[in-house]
């Protein structure tokens, strides 16, 4: 299901109300594929082209993503790849680049296995 974003981009609507992210998740991705997906989620949250998101850019300071945008990025990752969403104790300020988010996702995957 898709809806128009306020600036004309297509945004997907994630199912809500008890949908298990694991049942919709893709198989584990290679680092390169996962980094591309994370950059795309960041680009969507910042409403900028994918090409403008570099792996080591600060998503808060350089791209202007706020806490709601960061939450959307992690929900997208959880939905697409079946990784757990960050807990309340997670320091989002430290997860400020696509590469750091990738490392965080990999560390969470290791905890599941």
Secondary structure, DSSP 8 states (H G I E B T S, - for coil): -EEE-TTS-EEE----SS--HHHH------HHHHHHHHHHHHHHHHTS-GGG--TTS-TTTTT---HHHHHHHHHHHHHHH------TT--TTT--SHHHHHHHHHHHHHHH-
